[in-house]
Amino acid sequence: MCKRLGIYGGTFDPIHTGHLILAEMTRQECGLDKVVFIPAANPPHKRDRYISSPMQRLEMTRLAIEDNPHFELSDMEIKRKGISYTVDTLKALRDIYPEECEFWMIIGSDSLLELNTWKDIEKITQMCNFAVYMRPDSPVDRCKAQAQAIGEGANGNITFVQAPMIEISSTDIREKVAKGKSIRYMVTDRVRQYIMDRGLYNGRL
């Protein structure tokens, strides 16, 4: 039985080693039984750029996590289609997991500062805890103040996770591929091969 479930949603275009390191460190620090990766179908905050197809991002995520028995992949947001709202995903997960299973959503400090803009944030904070990792450019004082403000009106906990800050971004990876530069070690070998075989991001490795 899963007593503590980590929930890691994202665009994952592509998923990179920074995502994997963070998920593993969070799993250990928060005592999670497993972490489920949920690629978004249509992220509400990323409608201003081209995004690889849901099935491509789903497959890259599968390839990246398949060697870790504590990681799982869910296609629930892609199957649901439409805009990927967190509150809907949490409701769907609650239909799968019993009330005794704690939900821990893994987010960055940049997302923490934007939580007030999320759809039905009051419901979200009552349905899950947050494991927050600090991004290098995030203001620490603002993040702590935001965590305190949200925590006072929520049932869940907000925990800051100590994890190595790997300065890798999906944007940087896409740009490197487009310019024909190497992304070896920024993504797993299987993900790198997938990108190369399908000519994703309009470039070569």
C-alpha positions as CSV (number, residue, x, y, z in Angstrom):
1,M,0.0,0.0,0.0
2,C,1.2,3.5,-0.9
3,K,1.2,5.7,2.2
4,R,3.0,8.7,0.7
5,L,2.7,9.5,-3.0
6,G,4.9,12.0,-4.8
7,I,3.2,13.8,-7.7
8,Y,5.4,15.3,-10.3
9,G,3.6,17.0,-13.1
10,G,5.2,19.0,-15.9
11,T,5.5,19.6,-19.6
12,F,8.7,17.4,-19.8
13,D,9.7,18.7,-23.2
14,P,12.1,17.0,-22.8
15,I,12.4,15.4,-19.3
16,H,16.0,15.8,-18.2
17,T,18.4,14.5,-15.5
18,G,17.6,17.5,-13.3
19,H,14.0,16.3,-13.1
20,L,15.1,12.8,-12.2
21,I,17.6,13.9,-9.5
22,L,15.0,16.1,-7.9
23,A,12.4,13.4,-7.8
24,E,14.8,10.9,-6.2
25,M,16.0,13.4,-3.6
26,T,12.4,14.4,-2.8
27,R,11.4,10.7,-2.5
28,Q,14.1,10.2,0.1
29,E,13.7,13.4,2.0
30,C,9.9,13.2,2.3
31,G,9.7,9.4,2.8
32,L,7.7,8.8,-0.4
33,D,6.8,5.3,-1.4
34,K,6.8,6.3,-5.0
35,V,6.7,9.2,-7.4
36,V,4.3,9.4,-10.3
37,F,5.3,11.5,-13.3
38,I,2.3,13.1,-15.0
39,P,3.1,14.8,-18.4
40,A,0.6,17.6,-19.0
41,A,-1.6,17.5,-22.1
42,N,-2.1,21.3,-22.4
43,P,-0.2,23.2,-19.7
44,P,-2.2,26.4,-18.9
45,H,0.9,28.4,-18.3
46,K,2.7,27.4,-21.5
47,R,0.4,28.3,-24.3
48,D,2.8,30.8,-25.9
49,R,5.1,28.3,-27.5
50,Y,5.1,25.2,-29.6
51,I,5.1,22.0,-27.5
52,S,6.0,18.5,-28.6
53,S,3.0,16.2,-28.9
54,P,1.6,14.6,-25.7
55,M,2.6,11.1,-26.9
56,Q,6.2,12.2,-27.6
57,R,6.6,13.7,-24.2
58,L,4.9,10.7,-22.6
59,E,7.3,8.3,-24.3
60,M,10.3,10.4,-23.4
61,T,9.2,10.3,-19.7
62,R,8.7,6.6,-19.8
63,L,12.2,6.0,-21.2
64,A,13.7,8.3,-18.6
65,I,12.2,6.7,-15.5
66,E,11.9,3.0,-16.5
67,D,15.0,2.0,-14.6
68,N,13.8,3.3,-11.2
69,P,11.3,0.9,-9.5
70,H,10.1,3.8,-7.3
71,F,9.0,5.9,-10.3
72,E,5.8,5.5,-12.2
73,L,4.2,7.1,-15.2
74,S,0.6,8.3,-15.6
75,D,-1.1,9.3,-18.8
76,M,-4.2,10.6,-17.0
77,E,-3.8,14.2,-18.1
78,I,-3.1,13.3,-21.7
79,K,-6.1,10.9,-21.8
80,R,-8.3,13.6,-20.2
81,K,-7.2,16.1,-22.8
82,G,-8.2,19.8,-22.5
83,I,-6.2,22.1,-20.2
84,S,-4.3,20.2,-17.5
85,Y,-5.5,21.7,-14.2
86,T,-3.9,20.4,-11.1
87,V,-7.1,20.2,-9.1
88,D,-8.7,17.8,-11.6
89,T,-5.6,15.6,-11.5
90,L,-5.7,15.4,-7.7
91,K,-9.4,14.5,-7.8
92,A,-8.6,11.7,-10.3
93,L,-5.7,10.4,-8.1
94,R,-7.9,10.4,-5.1
95,D,-10.3,8.0,-6.9
96,I,-7.3,5.7,-7.3
97,Y,-5.6,6.0,-3.9
98,P,-7.3,5.7,-0.5
99,E,-7.7,8.6,1.9
100,E,-4.8,7.2,4.0
101,C,-2.4,7.9,1.2
102,E,-0.8,11.3,1.6
103,F,-0.3,13.3,-1.6
104,W,3.0,15.3,-2.0
105,M,3.2,17.6,-5.0
106,I,6.7,18.3,-6.2
107,I,7.1,21.9,-7.4
108,G,9.8,24.5,-7.8
109,S,10.0,27.7,-5.9
110,D,8.9,29.6,-9.0
111,S,5.6,27.7,-9.0
112,L,5.2,28.3,-5.2
113,L,5.2,32.0,-5.9
114,E,2.5,31.5,-8.5
115,L,0.2,29.2,-6.5
116,N,-2.4,32.0,-6.0
117,T,-3.0,31.9,-9.8
118,W,-3.8,28.2,-9.9
119,K,-7.3,27.2,-10.5
120,D,-9.1,26.3,-7.2
121,I,-6.0,26.7,-5.1
122,E,-8.0,26.5,-1.9
123,K,-9.1,23.0,-2.8
124,I,-5.6,22.0,-3.9
125,T,-4.0,23.0,-0.6
126,Q,-6.5,20.9,1.2
127,M,-5.9,17.9,-0.9
128,C,-2.1,17.7,-0.9
129,N,1.2,18.7,0.7
130,F,3.9,20.5,-1.2
131,A,7.6,19.5,-1.6
132,V,9.3,22.7,-2.8
133,Y,12.8,22.9,-4.2
134,M,14.5,26.2,-4.4
135,R,15.6,27.5,-7.8
136,P,18.8,29.5,-7.7
137,D,17.2,32.7,-8.8
138,S,14.2,32.6,-6.4
139,P,14.0,35.1,-3.6
140,V,14.2,33.1,-0.4
141,D,12.3,35.5,1.8
142,R,9.4,35.8,-0.6
143,C,9.2,32.0,-0.9
144,K,9.2,31.5,2.9
145,A,6.5,34.2,3.3
146,Q,4.4,32.6,0.6
147,A,4.7,29.2,2.2
148,Q,3.7,30.6,5.6
149,A,0.7,32.4,4.1
150,I,-0.5,29.3,2.2
151,G,0.2,27.0,5.2
152,E,-2.0,29.1,7.5
153,G,-5.1,28.5,5.4
154,A,-4.4,24.9,4.3
155,N,-4.6,21.4,5.7
156,G,-1.4,20.3,3.9
157,N,2.3,21.0,4.7
158,I,4.8,22.9,2.7
159,T,8.3,21.4,3.0
160,F,11.4,22.8,1.4
161,V,13.5,20.0,-0.1
162,Q,17.3,20.0,0.0
163,A,18.4,18.8,-3.4
164,P,21.4,19.7,-5.6
165,M,20.6,22.5,-8.0
166,I,21.4,21.1,-11.4
167,E,21.2,24.1,-13.8
168,I,19.6,22.2,-16.7
169,S,16.5,23.4,-18.4
170,S,14.3,21.9,-21.1
171,T,14.5,25.2,-22.9
172,D,18.3,25.0,-23.0
173,I,18.2,21.4,-24.2
174,R,15.8,22.3,-27.1
175,E,18.1,25.2,-28.1
176,K,21.2,23.1,-28.1
177,V,19.5,20.4,-30.2
178,A,18.3,23.1,-32.7
179,K,21.9,24.3,-33.0
180,G,23.3,20.8,-33.4
181,K,25.1,20.8,-30.0
182,S,25.4,17.9,-27.7
183,I,23.0,17.2,-24.9
184,R,24.7,14.1,-23.7
185,Y,24.3,13.7,-19.9
186,M,21.7,16.4,-19.8
187,V,19.1,13.7,-20.6
188,T,19.3,10.0,-20.3
189,D,20.8,8.0,-23.3
190,R,17.4,6.6,-24.2
191,V,15.8,10.0,-24.3
192,R,18.7,11.4,-26.3
193,Q,18.3,8.6,-28.8
194,Y,14.6,9.2,-29.0
195,I,15.1,12.9,-29.8
196,M,17.7,12.0,-32.4
197,D,15.7,9.3,-34.1
198,R,12.6,11.6,-34.5
199,G,14.4,14.8,-35.3
200,L,12.7,16.6,-32.4
201,Y,13.4,20.3,-31.8
202,N,14.5,20.8,-35.5
203,G,18.1,19.9,-35.0
204,R,20.6,17.0,-34.6
205,L,22.5,15.8,-31.6
